[in-house]
Amino acid sequence: RQATYWQKYLQGTFKESRKRALAGQIERGEDFEVQQKLYAHFAEVYDSCAISNDGYRGHEILAEEVKLLLGGNQDAKILDIGSGTGLSGEKIVVKGYSHIDALDCNVPLLEVAQRKGCYERIFVSGGNPRGEELRFILDNTYDMIVSVGTFWVSPSYPGVEMFEMMSRIVKPGGFILIVVNEEYTRGDWQNWEALTRLEERGILKCRPMKLLPNYRMNVSVSDSNNGSPPNAAVLVYDVL
């Protein structure tokens, strides 16, 4: 029954929101409260529904990319933005990196993550897509910021406005690693030129986007991709 409700309400709501966002029919914040209430409702079964119903693999892809970037630096400090229930945190710990903090705006999801014990510290954010809540973190605190399935979902979610603030709290030589459904990168509400300006100012360097197959295995939760499982977009930014 939970899987049926998940498909109908959570995924149905998100798909409709994505279509409206891509059509320019949704304003910042309009969809946020409804979606967060749904996340809270499904918090205790989120992991099982995401994996068994959606065939979700974003957290696995993220952990593999963390390993590629950090290599043997097992002392690296990592901030997981949009950490949710800690699916990514669990996989990153398995790869040998245990110094991870979590940041999310949904308390029921964070309560699930806390029970897993994969994070050293857990921060509750205000859900500000501009990242104002990062102001309390000192410069050069982290070796890496990671995020999966959070950026560019809609105008209400984190986007390019956060990158200058994120770059401030990452050490020079560190990384910002974003993994999302490739469909999320198509929203024209993002001011992508902001990243170019950060490059011109010598704050970060954008690597070419890498596409990997099977971000989700269930094609019914994909907005497009011609009936195939959606690709994962892996975006890496070197902090200078």
C-alpha positions in Angstrom: 0.0 0.0 0.0 2.8 2.4 0.9 4.4 1.9 -2.6 1.1 2.7 -4.2 0.7 5.9 -2.2 4.3 6.7 -3.0 3.8 6.4 -6.7 0.5 8.3 -6.7 1.2 11.2 -4.3 5.0 11.7 -4.0 6.2 10.9 -7.5 2.9 12.1 -9.1 3.3 15.5 -7.3 6.9 15.8 -8.3 6.3 14.9 -11.9 3.6 17.5 -12.2 5.7 20.1 -10.5 8.6 19.4 -12.9 6.4 19.8 -16.0 5.0 23.1 -14.7 8.5 24.3 -13.8 9.9 23.4 -17.3 6.9 25.2 -18.8 7.6 28.3 -16.7 4.3 28.0 -14.9 5.6 27.8 -11.3 7.1 30.4 -9.1 9.8 30.0 -6.4 8.4 28.5 -3.3 5.0 27.5 -4.7 5.7 23.8 -4.7 8.1 23.6 -1.8 5.7 23.3 1.2 3.6 20.6 -0.4 6.6 18.5 -1.4 8.2 18.8 2.1 5.0 17.6 3.7 5.0 14.6 1.4 8.6 13.9 2.3 7.8 14.1 6.0 4.8 11.7 5.5 7.0 9.1 3.8 10.1 9.6 5.9 10.0 6.2 7.6 9.5 4.3 4.3 11.4 6.6 2.0 14.5 4.4 1.5 12.5 1.2 0.7 10.1 3.0 -1.6 12.9 5.0 -3.4 14.9 1.8 -4.0 12.3 -0.9 -4.6 9.7 1.3 -6.3 11.8 3.8 -8.2 14.9 1.7 -8.7 16.8 4.7 -7.4 20.6 4.6 -7.8 21.7 8.3 -7.3 23.2 7.6 -3.9 25.3 4.8 -5.3 26.6 6.9 -8.2 27.4 9.7 -5.9 29.5 7.5 -3.6 31.5 6.1 -6.6 32.3 9.6 -7.7 33.4 10.6 -4.2 35.8 7.8 -4.3 37.2 8.9 -7.6 37.8 12.4 -6.4 39.1 11.9 -2.9 41.0 8.7 -3.5 42.9 7.8 -0.3 42.1 11.0 1.6 40.0 9.3 4.2 40.3 12.2 6.6 38.4 14.5 4.2 35.5 16.5 5.7 32.3 16.3 3.6 29.1 18.2 3.8 26.0 16.5 2.3 23.5 19.1 1.2 19.9 17.8 0.9 21.0 14.7 2.8 17.5 13.5 3.5 17.4 10.1 5.2 21.1 9.5 4.7 21.1 7.2 1.8 24.2 8.9 0.4 25.9 9.2 3.7 25.6 5.4 4.3 27.2 4.7 0.9 30.0 7.2 1.4 30.9 5.7 4.7 31.2 2.3 3.1 33.8 3.8 0.7 35.9 4.7 3.7 35.0 8.4 4.4 33.4 8.9 7.8 33.7 12.6 8.4 30.4 13.7 7.0 28.0 16.4 8.1 24.4 16.5 6.9 22.3 19.6 5.9 18.6 19.3 5.1 15.4 21.3 5.8 13.2 18.3 6.5 13.3 17.2 10.2 11.5 13.8 9.8 14.0 12.8 7.1 16.9 13.9 9.3 15.6 11.9 12.2 15.8 8.8 10.1 19.4 9.8 9.0 20.4 10.4 12.6 19.5 6.9 13.6 21.8 5.5 11.0 24.8 7.1 12.6 26.6 8.0 9.3 26.9 11.7 10.0 29.0 13.4 12.6 26.8 16.5 12.7 23.3 17.2 11.4 22.2 20.7 10.5 18.6 21.8 9.9 18.4 24.4 7.1 15.6 26.8 6.3 15.3 25.5 2.7 16.7 28.7 1.3 17.7 28.0 -2.3 20.3 30.8 -2.1 22.2 29.0 0.7 21.9 31.8 3.3 22.0 29.2 6.0 25.6 28.4 5.1 26.7 31.7 6.6 27.2 30.1 10.0 29.9 27.8 8.6 33.5 29.0 8.7 35.6 29.5 5.5 37.5 26.5 4.3 35.7 24.0 6.6 35.2 21.2 4.1 37.2 19.2 1.6 34.1 18.5 -0.4 30.4 19.3 -0.7 28.2 16.6 -2.1 24.5 16.6 -3.1 22.3 14.1 -4.9 18.8 14.7 -6.3 18.5 18.2 -4.7 19.9 20.8 -7.1 17.8 22.3 -9.9 14.7 20.3 -9.3 12.6 23.5 -9.6 12.9 27.2 -8.7 12.2 26.3 -5.0 15.3 24.1 -4.8 19.0 24.9 -4.5 20.6 26.2 -7.6 23.5 28.2 -9.0 22.9 31.0 -6.5 24.4 28.8 -3.8 27.7 28.2 -5.5 29.6 31.2 -4.3 28.6 30.5 -0.7 29.5 26.8 -1.1 32.8 27.7 -2.6 33.6 29.8 0.5 33.3 26.9 2.9 35.3 24.5 0.8 39.0 24.5 1.0 41.0 25.5 -2.0 41.7 22.3 -4.0 38.5 20.8 -2.8 35.4 19.9 -4.7 31.7 20.5 -5.1 30.0 17.3 -6.5 26.4 17.4 -7.7 24.6 14.3 -9.0 21.1 14.7 -10.3 18.6 13.3 -12.8 19.9 14.7 -16.1 16.4 16.1 -16.7 17.0 18.6 -13.8 19.7 20.4 -15.7 17.3 21.6 -18.3 15.5 24.3 -16.3 15.8 27.7 -17.8 15.0 29.4 -14.5 18.7 28.9 -13.5 21.1 31.8 -14.3 23.8 29.5 -15.6 25.9 32.5 -16.5 26.5 32.9 -12.7 28.8 29.9 -12.8 30.8 31.5 -15.7 31.2 34.6 -13.7 32.5 32.6 -10.7 35.0 31.0 -13.1 36.1 34.4 -14.4 36.6 35.6 -10.8 38.9 32.6 -10.1 36.6 31.1 -7.5 35.9 27.7 -9.1 36.3 25.8 -12.3 33.5 23.8 -13.9 34.3 20.4 -15.3 32.3 19.1 -18.3 29.1 17.4 -17.3 29.4 13.6 -17.3 26.3 11.4 -18.0 25.9 8.0 -16.5 23.1 5.6 -17.2 20.3 4.5 -14.9 19.9 7.2 -12.3 16.6 5.5 -11.7 15.6 2.1 -13.1 11.9 2.7 -13.2 11.1 4.6 -16.4 7.6 5.6 -15.1 9.2 8.2 -12.8 11.1 9.9 -15.6 9.7 13.1 -17.1 11.1 12.4 -20.5 14.1 10.4 -21.9 11.9 8.7 -24.4 10.8 5.9 -22.1 14.3 4.9 -21.0 15.6 5.1 -17.4 16.9 8.6 -16.8 20.6 9.4 -16.9 22.6 10.7 -14.0 24.3 14.0 -14.6 27.5 14.2 -12.6 28.8 17.8 -12.2 32.2 18.5 -10.6 33.4 21.9 -9.6 37.0 22.5 -8.5 37.3 25.1 -5.8 40.3 27.4 -6.4 
